[in-house]
């Protein structure tokens, strides 16, 4: 387990847990309401947002991840490895209704994107883990051809970062080929610290750790799509990433245990190599005589990482002595298969049903040597997980009222054990996930939308294995093999008037995953690890207030949240309402020149167990297109250089005041040149494995 991955996880966990939003599906019969202007950039339906990328300043962004980071409620982690929707956690991502992952987003050219839609509370046909969906729709035409897109982005943070990429497509008759290659040279910086006390053991300590990573990252992918006839097609896709990290870190610690005081300087080095590959084979069949369609697919994924970390300690300005060495290997293989069937009836009803099976096997090999205590340990852990799911959903329209009802059932079996020891984890549970929606038109300008849904959030495979990373002799980050999934139930109502909407929702989350403490008294070691808290409840009142006038268009979102996290091991503090706000302004001038100004932030958050600070970020962008094929974009993110998040809490009799620093102040220049053109991209792929987002 790497320090930087834990830090990023903690940072993402510090975002507020907003109430879940309302269902929005393609079957919704409500007329779309649109901001009127030179182009219809933002479209609003029942509290959800659809963005026209092809006709906005966003089309000049150099890569898809940076594009997503500009949109409402979407956050990209500093290492560009994870997407988070504020209040929803990790979303499902679809391209043309086909589920994809981060590698696919890295391979997707912004030039291919027509629209992006942020859907809340997706229906039963989506995975049960789908608390939110980001739906990307690509451009469509009928002519053949080829297209090459060259991307180059030079970014300046604390250190220089460079992104270089090539995307290609070739379409001939009924067959389309795609290939991509990206090389990223990155130098991310990160830092965090904590001031903690354990009164029962008379312990008081504070530390601050910081470090740079030198990272070479390669992203690659190939694929082929073939249309057999007007009713049948198949596709094969394989993509992957390879990453090499050299991470140097330094920690300053002041420790007091009873009457003993120490000032410790820790120097550490970490090397890691990661490989990820994802491949899938899909088949689609339209049964025109039945007005039905069938999908079947197979998928295989593998993630492998090897890391080596060593550290030295200097006590009270004496000399550096060897402290510890850690060698950690992790590998997970996932195989899955899926089938979906859809049938339409003449009375405007639709029946959808399907089944999915996945099997995952993960291995962890952890070798730790502690030179100060003259201890050595080696442990091997194996995790096996099988998931079987089936769903059924019926929808239609009755007296202009759209209705939808569905249920998804999932059975999960988990088996985990250390080599040579009895079984550590043995779980077998079945869970139902009902969904329901009513969309009631009040008149030609107003619609009331009601939703109910239940969803699940599972930990990553690596989070339920073993892992340990020392910050100093008395503090370490760790994983937790006993994590359980979180279950969320929510109900919401949205009233939309023209292009404005107001949404009220309530949710309850059991076994919510947050970070807590475990103190090992014999080693004077405080372990910081994820654990299940008993429950989380909250209310959310959200307003969407768009505005448009001539060359100026604006999107504004304001949410007022009352959120409470509770656990018997924690001290429950005050619970107070707080706000999230997002405001984007686009100015379209003559000669293909555009400016964009985006600000978002959070007020101070008191959420029962956790108290978190306020935060505000302002981003600026200017774009100019030359000769239609060459575009240049200048970005200045986090203009006011706010990079600090704080989190205060008391869990398991440990009082902690933690601080996290993020390297998100960035100035970048992006150039994109497109050669050739494909006016009809028939290529599509459907990801079969519903748990592939957990392969890390």
RODOZA-594924 format. One line per 8 residues: number of its first residue (from 1); their letters; for each residue x, y, z of C-alpha. Coordinates in nm, 2 decimals. Example, Ala and Ser with C-alpha at 12.3 -4.5 7.8 and 13.67 -1.06 7.14 Angstrom:
1> as> 1.23,-0.45,0.78 ~ 1.37,-0.11,0.71 .
This chain:
1> xxxxxxxx> 0.00,0.00,0.00 ~ 0.15,0.33,-0.11 ~ 0.14,0.65,0.10 ~ 0.02,0.86,-0.20 ~ -0.28,0.63,-0.27 ~ -0.39,0.64,0.09 ~ -0.36,1.02,0.09 ~ -0.57,1.05,-0.22 .
9> xxxxxxxx> -0.83,0.82,-0.07 ~ -0.84,1.03,0.24 ~ -0.88,1.35,0.04 ~ -1.17,1.21,-0.16 ~ -1.33,1.09,0.16 ~ -1.32,1.44,0.29 ~ -1.57,1.56,0.04 ~ -1.92,1.58,0.17 .
17> xxxxxxxx> -2.17,1.29,0.15 ~ -2.45,1.47,-0.02 ~ -2.80,1.32,-0.04 ~ -2.85,1.11,-0.35 ~ -3.03,1.26,-0.64 ~ -3.33,1.17,-0.85 ~ -3.36,0.91,-1.13 ~ -3.32,1.02,-1.49 .
25> xxxxxxxx> -3.35,0.77,-1.77 ~ -3.38,0.78,-2.14 ~ -3.75,0.67,-2.11 ~ -3.85,0.99,-1.94 ~ -4.13,1.15,-2.14 ~ -4.08,1.50,-2.02 ~ -3.98,1.76,-2.28 ~ -3.63,1.88,-2.24 .
33> xxxxxxxx> -3.58,2.23,-2.13 ~ -3.28,2.42,-2.26 ~ -3.08,2.73,-2.20 ~ -3.15,2.95,-2.50 ~ -2.85,3.12,-2.66 ~ -2.62,3.08,-2.95 ~ -2.59,2.71,-2.87 ~ -2.78,2.49,-2.63 .
41> xxxxxxxx> -2.48,2.41,-2.41 ~ -2.66,2.29,-2.10 ~ -2.99,2.09,-2.10 ~ -3.18,2.03,-1.78 ~ -3.42,1.74,-1.71 ~ -3.56,1.68,-1.37 ~ -3.26,1.81,-1.19 ~ -3.00,1.63,-1.41 .
49> xxxxxxxx> -2.75,1.80,-1.64 ~ -2.67,1.73,-2.01 ~ -2.38,1.93,-2.16 ~ -2.33,1.99,-2.53 ~ -1.95,1.94,-2.58 ~ -1.93,1.96,-2.96 ~ -2.06,2.32,-2.97 ~ -1.89,2.47,-2.66 .
57> xxxxxxxx> -1.55,2.58,-2.54 ~ -1.51,2.24,-2.38 ~ -1.44,2.08,-2.72 ~ -1.09,2.24,-2.71 ~ -0.98,2.07,-2.39 ~ -0.69,1.84,-2.47 ~ -0.81,1.53,-2.29 ~ -1.13,1.37,-2.16 .
65> xxxxxxxx> -1.03,1.37,-1.79 ~ -0.97,1.74,-1.79 ~ -1.30,1.79,-1.97 ~ -1.49,1.60,-1.70 ~ -1.31,1.80,-1.42 ~ -1.48,2.12,-1.56 ~ -1.84,1.98,-1.52 ~ -2.07,2.03,-1.23 .
73> xxxxxxxx> -2.02,1.80,-0.93 ~ -1.74,1.60,-1.10 ~ -1.40,1.57,-0.93 ~ -1.08,1.41,-1.08 ~ -0.83,1.29,-0.82 ~ -0.48,1.46,-0.84 ~ -0.32,1.14,-0.97 ~ -0.59,1.12,-1.25 .
81> xxxxxxxx> -0.68,0.77,-1.14 ~ -1.03,0.82,-1.00 ~ -1.35,1.01,-1.08 ~ -1.58,1.12,-0.80 ~ -1.93,1.28,-0.82 ~ -1.99,1.51,-0.52 ~ -2.21,1.32,-0.28 ~ -2.22,1.01,-0.49 .
89> xxxxxxxx> -1.88,0.86,-0.47 ~ -1.74,0.68,-0.77 ~ -1.98,0.69,-1.07 ~ -2.05,0.44,-1.34 ~ -1.92,0.57,-1.67 ~ -2.09,0.48,-2.00 ~ -1.99,0.57,-2.36 ~ -2.29,0.53,-2.59 .
97> xxxxxxxx> -2.47,0.33,-2.32 ~ -2.17,0.10,-2.29 ~ -1.99,0.08,-1.95 ~ -1.63,0.17,-1.95 ~ -1.34,0.25,-1.71 ~ -1.06,0.50,-1.67 ~ -0.85,0.34,-1.95 ~ -1.13,0.39,-2.20 .
105> xxxxxxxx> -1.16,0.75,-2.10 ~ -0.79,0.81,-2.15 ~ -0.83,0.65,-2.50 ~ -1.13,0.87,-2.59 ~ -1.07,1.18,-2.79 ~ -1.26,1.49,-2.70 ~ -1.32,1.54,-3.07 ~ -1.54,1.23,-3.07 .
113> xxxxxxxx> -1.77,1.35,-2.79 ~ -2.11,1.50,-2.87 ~ -2.27,1.53,-2.52 ~ -2.20,1.43,-2.16 ~ -2.49,1.37,-1.92 ~ -2.48,1.34,-1.54 ~ -2.75,1.10,-1.43 ~ -2.85,1.05,-1.07 .
121> xxxxxxxx> -3.02,0.75,-0.92 ~ -3.00,0.52,-1.23 ~ -3.26,0.25,-1.29 ~ -3.24,-0.12,-1.23 ~ -3.08,-0.20,-1.56 ~ -2.77,-0.03,-1.44 ~ -2.55,-0.20,-1.18 ~ -2.66,-0.19,-0.82 .
129> xxxxxxxx> -2.34,0.01,-0.74 ~ -2.46,0.28,-0.97 ~ -2.54,0.57,-0.74 ~ -2.47,0.80,-1.04 ~ -2.39,0.76,-1.41 ~ -2.18,0.97,-1.64 ~ -2.32,0.91,-1.99 ~ -2.09,1.01,-2.28 .
137> xxxxxxxx> -2.25,1.02,-2.63 ~ -2.03,1.03,-2.93 ~ -2.09,1.19,-3.27 ~ -2.26,0.99,-3.55 ~ -2.25,1.02,-3.93 ~ -2.26,0.79,-4.23 ~ -1.94,0.85,-4.43 ~ -1.62,0.65,-4.41 .
145> xxxxxxxx> -1.26,0.77,-4.36 ~ -0.98,0.79,-4.12 ~ -0.89,1.03,-3.84 ~ -0.57,1.09,-3.64 ~ -0.56,1.32,-3.34 ~ -0.23,1.44,-3.19 ~ -0.25,1.58,-2.83 ~ 0.02,1.77,-2.64 .
153> xxxxxxxx> -0.03,1.94,-2.30 ~ 0.24,2.10,-2.10 ~ 0.13,2.16,-1.74 ~ 0.30,2.35,-1.46 ~ 0.22,2.26,-1.10 ~ 0.49,2.24,-0.83 ~ 0.69,2.06,-1.10 ~ 0.65,2.02,-1.48 .
161> xxxxxxxx> 0.41,1.76,-1.61 ~ 0.36,1.66,-1.98 ~ 0.08,1.47,-2.16 ~ 0.14,1.33,-2.51 ~ -0.11,1.13,-2.70 ~ -0.22,0.98,-3.04 ~ -0.57,0.86,-3.11 ~ -0.66,0.69,-3.45 .
169> xxxxxxxx> -0.97,0.56,-3.62 ~ -1.02,0.39,-3.95 ~ -1.36,0.29,-4.09 ~ -1.41,0.08,-4.40 ~ -1.75,-0.04,-4.50 ~ -1.89,-0.24,-4.21 ~ -1.57,-0.26,-4.01 ~ -1.40,0.00,-3.79 .
177> xxxxxxxx> -1.06,-0.01,-3.62 ~ -0.94,0.20,-3.33 ~ -0.60,0.24,-3.17 ~ -0.45,0.48,-2.92 ~ -0.12,0.54,-2.74 ~ -0.05,0.80,-2.47 ~ 0.27,0.88,-2.28 ~ 0.25,1.09,-1.97 .
185> xxxxxxxx> 0.55,1.21,-1.78 ~ 0.42,1.33,-1.44 ~ 0.58,1.47,-1.12 ~ 0.29,1.50,-0.86 ~ 0.36,1.63,-0.52 ~ 0.16,1.55,-0.21 ~ 0.16,1.61,0.16 ~ -0.05,1.54,0.47 .
193> xxxxxxxx> -0.01,1.56,0.85 ~ -0.19,1.49,1.17 ~ -0.19,1.62,1.53 ~ -0.33,1.34,1.75 ~ -0.37,1.25,2.11 ~ -0.45,0.92,2.30 ~ -0.54,1.05,2.65 ~ -0.58,0.70,2.80 .
201> xxxxxxxx> -0.22,0.61,2.72 ~ -0.08,0.96,2.78 ~ 0.03,0.99,2.41 ~ 0.06,1.31,2.21 ~ 0.22,1.33,1.87 ~ 0.22,1.53,1.54 ~ 0.37,1.46,1.20 ~ 0.40,1.61,0.86 .
209> xxxxxxxx> 0.49,1.40,0.55 ~ 0.56,1.53,0.20 ~ 0.71,1.39,-0.12 ~ 0.74,1.39,-0.50 ~ 0.67,1.11,-0.74 ~ 0.85,1.07,-1.07 ~ 0.60,0.88,-1.29 ~ 0.62,0.74,-1.64 .
217> xxxxxxxx> 0.27,0.62,-1.75 ~ 0.18,0.45,-2.08 ~ -0.18,0.41,-2.19 ~ -0.26,0.20,-2.49 ~ -0.56,0.03,-2.66 ~ -0.68,-0.15,-2.97 ~ -1.02,-0.26,-3.09 ~ -1.23,-0.37,-3.38 .
225> xxxxxxxx> -1.61,-0.34,-3.44 ~ -1.78,-0.53,-3.72 ~ -2.14,-0.50,-3.83 ~ -2.25,-0.84,-3.96 ~ -2.58,-0.71,-4.09 ~ -2.84,-0.46,-4.00 ~ -2.94,-0.67,-3.70 ~ -2.62,-0.82,-3.57 .
233> xxxxxxxx> -2.27,-0.69,-3.47 ~ -1.98,-0.79,-3.25 ~ -1.67,-0.61,-3.11 ~ -1.34,-0.69,-2.94 ~ -1.15,-0.44,-2.74 ~ -0.83,-0.46,-2.53 ~ -0.67,-0.16,-2.35 ~ -0.44,-0.11,-2.06 .
241> xxxxxxxx> -0.19,0.10,-1.87 ~ 0.16,0.05,-1.75 ~ 0.31,0.28,-1.48 ~ 0.65,0.32,-1.31 ~ 0.67,0.53,-0.99 ~ 0.97,0.65,-0.80 ~ 0.84,0.81,-0.48 ~ 1.07,0.99,-0.22 .
249> xxxxxxxx> 0.91,1.12,0.10 ~ 1.02,1.29,0.42 ~ 0.84,1.29,0.75 ~ 0.90,1.52,1.06 ~ 0.75,1.39,1.38 ~ 0.73,1.52,1.74 ~ 0.63,1.24,1.98 ~ 0.55,1.23,2.35 .
257> xxxxxxxx> 0.47,0.90,2.52 ~ 0.44,0.95,2.89 ~ 0.76,1.14,2.99 ~ 0.96,1.03,2.69 ~ 0.99,1.28,2.41 ~ 1.14,1.24,2.06 ~ 1.19,1.45,1.75 ~ 1.22,1.21,1.45 .
265> xxxxxxxx> 1.31,1.27,1.09 ~ 1.21,0.99,0.86 ~ 1.34,0.96,0.50 ~ 1.19,0.70,0.27 ~ 1.21,0.58,-0.09 ~ 0.95,0.38,-0.28 ~ 0.95,0.21,-0.62 ~ 0.64,0.06,-0.78 .
273> xxxxxxxx> 0.54,-0.09,-1.10 ~ 0.18,-0.14,-1.21 ~ 0.01,-0.31,-1.50 ~ -0.36,-0.32,-1.59 ~ -0.52,-0.48,-1.89 ~ -0.89,-0.50,-1.97 ~ -1.04,-0.70,-2.27 ~ -1.39,-0.78,-2.37 .
281> xxxxxxxx> -1.59,-0.95,-2.64 ~ -1.95,-0.83,-2.72 ~ -2.23,-0.95,-2.94 ~ -2.55,-0.76,-3.01 ~ -2.86,-0.89,-3.19 ~ -3.18,-0.72,-3.28 ~ -3.49,-0.93,-3.31 ~ -3.71,-0.71,-3.53 .
289> xxxxxxxx> -4.01,-0.95,-3.54 ~ -4.04,-0.93,-3.16 ~ -3.93,-0.56,-3.13 ~ -3.66,-0.69,-2.90 ~ -3.28,-0.69,-2.86 ~ -3.03,-0.92,-2.71 ~ -2.68,-0.86,-2.58 ~ -2.42,-1.11,-2.46 .
297> xxxxxxxx> -2.06,-1.05,-2.35 ~ -1.74,-1.18,-2.19 ~ -1.48,-0.98,-2.01 ~ -1.14,-1.05,-1.85 ~ -0.94,-0.80,-1.64 ~ -0.60,-0.82,-1.46 ~ -0.43,-0.58,-1.23 ~ -0.08,-0.64,-1.09 .
305> xxxxxxxx> 0.14,-0.42,-0.87 ~ 0.48,-0.47,-0.72 ~ 0.63,-0.21,-0.47 ~ 0.94,-0.18,-0.25 ~ 0.97,0.08,0.03 ~ 1.26,0.15,0.26 ~ 1.30,0.41,0.53 ~ 1.56,0.56,0.77 .
313> xxxxxxxx> 1.50,0.73,1.11 ~ 1.70,1.00,1.28 ~ 1.61,1.05,1.65 ~ 1.68,1.38,1.81 ~ 1.92,1.51,1.54 ~ 2.17,1.22,1.58 ~ 2.23,1.00,1.28 ~ 2.01,0.81,1.03 .
321> xxxxxxxx> 1.97,0.44,1.10 ~ 1.77,0.18,0.90 ~ 1.41,0.16,1.01 ~ 1.21,-0.07,0.79 ~ 1.17,-0.23,0.45 ~ 0.84,-0.34,0.30 ~ 0.79,-0.54,-0.02 ~ 0.43,-0.57,-0.13 .
329> xxxxxxxx> 0.29,-0.76,-0.42 ~ -0.08,-0.76,-0.53 ~ -0.25,-0.93,-0.82 ~ -0.62,-0.97,-0.90 ~ -0.79,-1.15,-1.19 ~ -1.15,-1.10,-1.28 ~ -1.36,-1.29,-1.53 ~ -1.73,-1.21,-1.60 .
337> xxxxxxxx> -2.01,-1.28,-1.84 ~ -2.34,-1.09,-1.90 ~ -2.66,-1.12,-2.10 ~ -2.94,-0.86,-2.14 ~ -3.28,-0.88,-2.31 ~ -3.51,-0.59,-2.39 ~ -3.87,-0.62,-2.53 ~ -4.10,-0.33,-2.64 .
345> xxxxxxxx> -4.48,-0.36,-2.65 ~ -4.73,-0.17,-2.86 ~ -4.88,0.00,-2.56 ~ -4.56,0.19,-2.50 ~ -4.44,-0.04,-2.23 ~ -4.09,-0.18,-2.22 ~ -3.97,-0.50,-2.04 ~ -3.60,-0.53,-1.95 .
353> xxxxxxxx> -3.43,-0.82,-1.79 ~ -3.08,-0.97,-1.76 ~ -2.82,-1.16,-1.56 ~ -2.45,-1.13,-1.48 ~ -2.18,-1.34,-1.32 ~ -1.83,-1.25,-1.21 ~ -1.55,-1.42,-1.03 ~ -1.24,-1.25,-0.88 .
361> xxxxxxxx> -0.93,-1.40,-0.72 ~ -0.68,-1.16,-0.55 ~ -0.34,-1.25,-0.40 ~ -0.13,-1.03,-0.16 ~ 0.22,-1.11,-0.06 ~ 0.35,-0.87,0.22 ~ 0.71,-0.89,0.35 ~ 0.81,-0.65,0.63 .
369> xxxxxxxx> 1.14,-0.61,0.81 ~ 1.16,-0.38,1.11 ~ 1.53,-0.32,1.19 ~ 1.47,-0.12,1.51 ~ 1.28,-0.40,1.68 ~ 1.47,-0.67,1.49 ~ 1.14,-0.82,1.36 ~ 1.06,-0.98,1.03 .
377> xxxxxxxx> 0.73,-1.11,0.90 ~ 0.59,-1.25,0.57 ~ 0.22,-1.31,0.51 ~ 0.03,-1.43,0.20 ~ -0.34,-1.35,0.17 ~ -0.59,-1.48,-0.08 ~ -0.93,-1.33,-0.15 ~ -1.20,-1.50,-0.36 .
385> xxxxxxxx> -1.52,-1.33,-0.45 ~ -1.82,-1.44,-0.67 ~ -2.11,-1.22,-0.76 ~ -2.43,-1.34,-0.93 ~ -2.69,-1.08,-1.03 ~ -3.03,-1.07,-1.21 ~ -3.27,-0.78,-1.28 ~ -3.61,-0.71,-1.42 .
393> xxxxxxxx> -3.77,-0.37,-1.50 ~ -4.10,-0.26,-1.65 ~ -4.18,0.09,-1.76 ~ -4.44,0.28,-1.95 ~ -4.68,0.58,-1.97 ~ -5.03,0.60,-1.83 ~ -5.24,0.92,-1.88 ~ -4.92,1.12,-1.96 .
401> xxxxxxxx> -4.76,1.00,-1.64 ~ -4.43,0.81,-1.70 ~ -4.37,0.52,-1.45 ~ -4.09,0.28,-1.39 ~ -4.05,-0.01,-1.15 ~ -3.77,-0.25,-1.12 ~ -3.57,-0.47,-0.89 ~ -3.22,-0.62,-0.90 .
409> xxxxxxxx> -3.10,-0.91,-0.69 ~ -2.74,-0.98,-0.62 ~ -2.58,-1.27,-0.44 ~ -2.22,-1.23,-0.31 ~ -1.98,-1.49,-0.18 ~ -1.65,-1.38,-0.03 ~ -1.38,-1.62,0.10 ~ -1.05,-1.49,0.25 .
417> xxxxxxxx> -0.76,-1.65,0.44 ~ -0.39,-1.61,0.53 ~ -0.17,-1.89,0.41 ~ -0.14,-2.16,0.68 ~ -0.41,-2.01,0.90 ~ -0.79,-2.07,0.94 ~ -1.04,-1.88,0.73 ~ -1.04,-1.51,0.81 .
425> xxxxxxxx> -1.34,-1.40,0.60 ~ -1.64,-1.61,0.50 ~ -1.95,-1.42,0.37 ~ -2.25,-1.52,0.17 ~ -2.54,-1.27,0.14 ~ -2.82,-1.19,-0.11 ~ -2.95,-0.83,-0.14 ~ -3.24,-0.68,-0.33 .
433> xxxxxxxx> -3.22,-0.34,-0.49 ~ -3.56,-0.19,-0.58 ~ -3.61,0.12,-0.80 ~ -3.92,0.32,-0.87 ~ -3.99,0.64,-1.06 ~ -4.29,0.86,-1.13 ~ -4.28,1.16,-1.37 ~ -4.59,1.37,-1.35 .
441> xxxxxxxx> -4.64,1.67,-1.59 ~ -4.83,1.95,-1.41 ~ -4.86,2.17,-1.72 ~ -4.65,2.25,-2.02 ~ -4.38,2.42,-1.81 ~ -4.38,2.22,-1.49 ~ -4.30,1.86,-1.40 ~ -4.29,1.67,-1.07 .
449> xxxxxxxx> -4.05,1.38,-1.06 ~ -4.05,1.12,-0.77 ~ -3.78,0.86,-0.71 ~ -3.70,0.58,-0.47 ~ -3.39,0.36,-0.50 ~ -3.15,0.13,-0.31 ~ -2.78,0.09,-0.40 ~ -2.46,-0.06,-0.28 .
457> xxxxxxxx> -2.10,0.06,-0.26 ~ -1.83,-0.21,-0.24 ~ -1.47,-0.16,-0.13 ~ -1.19,-0.20,-0.39 ~ -1.04,-0.55,-0.40 ~ -0.71,-0.41,-0.26 ~ -0.89,-0.25,0.03 ~ -1.00,-0.58,0.15 .
465> xxxxxxxx> -0.65,-0.74,0.13 ~ -0.35,-0.67,0.36 ~ -0.12,-0.38,0.34 ~ 0.08,-0.15,0.57 ~ 0.27,0.17,0.51 ~ 0.47,0.33,0.79 ~ 0.48,0.72,0.81 ~ 0.71,0.71,1.12 .
473> xxxxxxxx> 0.78,0.45,1.39 ~ 0.45,0.52,1.57 ~ 0.20,0.58,1.28 ~ 0.10,0.37,0.98 ~ -0.16,0.35,0.71 ~ -0.32,0.00,0.66 ~ -0.60,-0.18,0.48 ~ -0.88,-0.38,0.64 .
481> xxxxxxxx> -0.98,-0.73,0.53 ~ -1.31,-0.71,0.73 ~ -1.47,-0.42,0.53 ~ -1.83,-0.47,0.44 ~ -2.02,-0.30,0.16 ~ -2.23,0.01,0.23 ~ -2.60,0.00,0.15 ~ -2.79,0.33,0.07 .
489> xxxxxxxx> -3.16,0.39,0.05 ~ -3.29,0.73,-0.08 ~ -3.61,0.90,-0.17 ~ -3.62,1.23,-0.37 ~ -3.86,1.47,-0.53 ~ -3.78,1.72,-0.81 ~ -3.99,2.01,-0.93 ~ -3.88,2.16,-1.26 .
497> xxxxxxxx> -4.01,2.49,-1.40 ~ -3.88,2.56,-1.75 ~ -3.50,2.55,-1.72 ~ -3.49,2.59,-1.34 ~ -3.53,2.31,-1.09 ~ -3.55,2.25,-0.71 ~ -3.48,1.90,-0.56 ~ -3.53,1.77,-0.21 .
505> xxxxxxxx> -3.39,1.43,-0.11 ~ -3.33,1.22,0.20 ~ -3.10,0.92,0.23 ~ -2.98,0.67,0.48 ~ -2.65,0.48,0.45 ~ -2.56,0.18,0.66 ~ -2.20,0.05,0.71 ~ -2.06,0.37,0.55 .
513> xxxxxxxx> -1.69,0.34,0.49 ~ -1.47,0.61,0.66 ~ -1.12,0.61,0.81 ~ -1.07,0.54,1.18 ~ -0.80,0.42,1.42 ~ -0.67,0.10,1.57 ~ -0.40,0.13,1.85 ~ -0.15,-0.15,1.91 .
521> xxxxxxxx> -0.04,-0.08,2.27 ~ 0.25,-0.34,2.26 ~ 0.42,-0.16,1.97 ~ 0.30,0.19,2.05 ~ 0.17,0.19,1.69 ~ -0.13,0.38,1.58 ~ -0.29,0.24,1.26 ~ -0.50,0.45,1.04 .
529> xxxxxxxx> -0.73,0.24,0.83 ~ -1.08,0.22,0.66 ~ -1.36,0.09,0.87 ~ -1.74,0.06,0.86 ~ -1.92,0.33,1.05 ~ -2.27,0.24,1.17 ~ -2.48,0.49,0.97 ~ -2.50,0.81,0.78 .
537> xxxxxxxx> -2.82,1.02,0.72 ~ -2.88,1.34,0.54 ~ -3.11,1.59,0.36 ~ -3.02,1.78,0.05 ~ -3.20,2.08,-0.10 ~ -3.06,2.16,-0.44 ~ -3.13,2.45,-0.68 ~ -3.03,2.46,-1.05 .
545> xxxxxxxx> -3.04,2.81,-1.18 ~ -2.91,2.86,-1.54 ~ -2.88,3.19,-1.72 ~ -2.81,3.29,-2.08 ~ -2.79,3.62,-2.26 ~ -2.63,3.68,-2.61 ~ -2.26,3.58,-2.58 ~ -2.28,3.49,-2.21 .
553> xxxxxxxx> -2.42,3.17,-2.06 ~ -2.40,3.06,-1.70 ~ -2.48,2.74,-1.51 ~ -2.53,2.77,-1.13 ~ -2.59,2.49,-0.87 ~ -2.65,2.55,-0.50 ~ -2.71,2.27,-0.25 ~ -2.79,2.30,0.12 .
561> xxxxxxxx> -2.70,1.99,0.31 ~ -2.76,1.85,0.65 ~ -2.56,1.54,0.69 ~ -2.48,1.32,1.00 ~ -2.23,1.04,1.04 ~ -2.26,0.82,1.35 ~ -2.07,0.53,1.51 ~ -2.05,0.39,1.87 .
569> xxxxxxxx> -1.67,0.41,1.86 ~ -1.67,0.79,1.79 ~ -1.75,1.11,1.96 ~ -2.05,1.26,1.79 ~ -2.01,1.64,1.75 ~ -2.24,1.91,1.63 ~ -2.44,1.87,1.31 ~ -2.50,2.19,1.11 .
577> xxxxxxxx> -2.62,2.27,0.76 ~ -2.36,2.36,0.50 ~ -2.36,2.44,0.13 ~ -2.20,2.33,-0.20 ~ -2.20,2.58,-0.49 ~ -2.09,2.56,-0.85 ~ -2.09,2.85,-1.11 ~ -1.97,2.82,-1.46 .
585> xxxxxxxx> -1.96,3.12,-1.70 ~ -1.88,3.10,-2.07 ~ -1.82,3.40,-2.30 ~ -1.82,3.33,-2.68 ~ -1.66,3.60,-2.88 ~ -1.59,3.64,-3.25 ~ -1.32,3.45,-3.45 ~ -1.36,3.12,-3.25 .
593> xxxxxxxx> -1.24,3.28,-2.93 ~ -1.39,3.17,-2.60 ~ -1.34,3.23,-2.23 ~ -1.45,3.02,-1.94 ~ -1.46,3.10,-1.57 ~ -1.56,2.83,-1.32 ~ -1.59,2.86,-0.94 ~ -1.70,2.59,-0.69 .
601> xxxxxxxx> -1.67,2.55,-0.32 ~ -1.80,2.42,0.02 ~ -1.87,2.60,0.34 ~ -1.76,2.45,0.67 ~ -1.90,2.11,0.74 ~ -2.00,1.97,1.08 ~ -2.12,1.61,1.00 ~ -2.15,1.44,1.34 .
609> xxxxxxxx> -1.82,1.25,1.37 ~ -1.63,1.47,1.12 ~ -1.57,1.84,1.11 ~ -1.42,1.97,0.78 ~ -1.30,2.31,0.66 ~ -1.45,2.54,0.39 ~ -1.30,2.54,0.04 ~ -1.32,2.75,-0.27 .
617> xxxxxxxx> -1.16,2.70,-0.62 ~ -1.16,2.93,-0.92 ~ -1.05,2.81,-1.27 ~ -1.00,3.01,-1.59 ~ -0.96,2.90,-1.95 ~ -0.92,3.06,-2.29 ~ -0.94,2.88,-2.62 ~ -0.88,2.97,-2.98 .
625> xxxxxxxx> -0.93,2.75,-3.29 ~ -0.71,2.80,-3.60 ~ -0.78,2.66,-3.95 ~ -1.05,2.43,-3.81 ~ -0.80,2.15,-3.73 ~ -0.57,2.32,-3.48 ~ -0.68,2.43,-3.14 ~ -0.49,2.59,-2.85 .
633> xxxxxxxx> -0.62,2.62,-2.50 ~ -0.47,2.79,-2.20 ~ -0.59,2.69,-1.85 ~ -0.52,2.83,-1.51 ~ -0.67,2.61,-1.24 ~ -0.71,2.71,-0.88 ~ -0.63,3.08,-0.94 ~ -0.64,3.16,-0.56 .
641> xxxxxxxx> -0.40,2.87,-0.48 ~ -0.63,2.70,-0.22 ~ -0.49,2.36,-0.16 ~ -0.57,2.27,0.20 ~ -0.83,2.03,0.34 ~ -0.87,1.97,0.72 ~ -1.06,1.70,0.91 ~ -1.11,1.68,1.28 .
649> xxxxxxxx> -1.26,1.38,1.47 ~ -1.23,1.15,1.76 ~ -1.26,0.77,1.70 ~ -1.16,0.48,1.93 ~ -1.04,0.72,2.20 ~ -0.80,0.89,1.95 ~ -0.84,1.26,1.89 ~ -0.71,1.37,1.55 .
657> xxxxxxxx> -0.67,1.70,1.37 ~ -0.56,1.61,1.02 ~ -0.46,1.82,0.72 ~ -0.42,1.74,0.35 ~ -0.24,1.94,0.08 ~ -0.32,1.90,-0.29 ~ -0.11,1.99,-0.58 ~ -0.40,2.13,-0.79 .
665> xxxxxxxx> -0.27,2.48,-0.88 ~ -0.19,2.44,-1.25 ~ -0.11,2.64,-1.55 ~ -0.12,2.45,-1.88 ~ -0.10,2.50,-2.25 ~ -0.27,2.24,-2.47 ~ -0.24,2.19,-2.84 ~ -0.45,1.95,-3.05 .
673> xxxxxxxx> -0.42,1.88,-3.42 ~ -0.67,1.66,-3.61 ~ -0.58,1.50,-3.94 ~ -0.85,1.34,-4.16 ~ -1.21,1.28,-4.05 ~ -1.46,1.00,-3.98 ~ -1.81,1.12,-4.00 ~ -1.97,0.80,-3.88 .
681> xxxxxxxx> -1.82,0.62,-3.59 ~ -2.00,0.29,-3.56 ~ -1.76,0.15,-3.30 ~ -1.90,0.06,-2.96 ~ -1.82,-0.17,-2.68 ~ -2.00,-0.29,-2.37 ~ -1.81,-0.37,-2.05 ~ -1.94,-0.68,-1.89 .
689> xxxxxxxx> -1.78,-0.68,-1.55 ~ -1.98,-0.46,-1.31 ~ -1.70,-0.46,-1.05 ~ -1.41,-0.36,-1.27 ~ -1.40,-0.02,-1.11 ~ -1.28,-0.20,-0.79 ~ -0.98,-0.36,-0.96 ~ -0.71,-0.15,-0.79 .
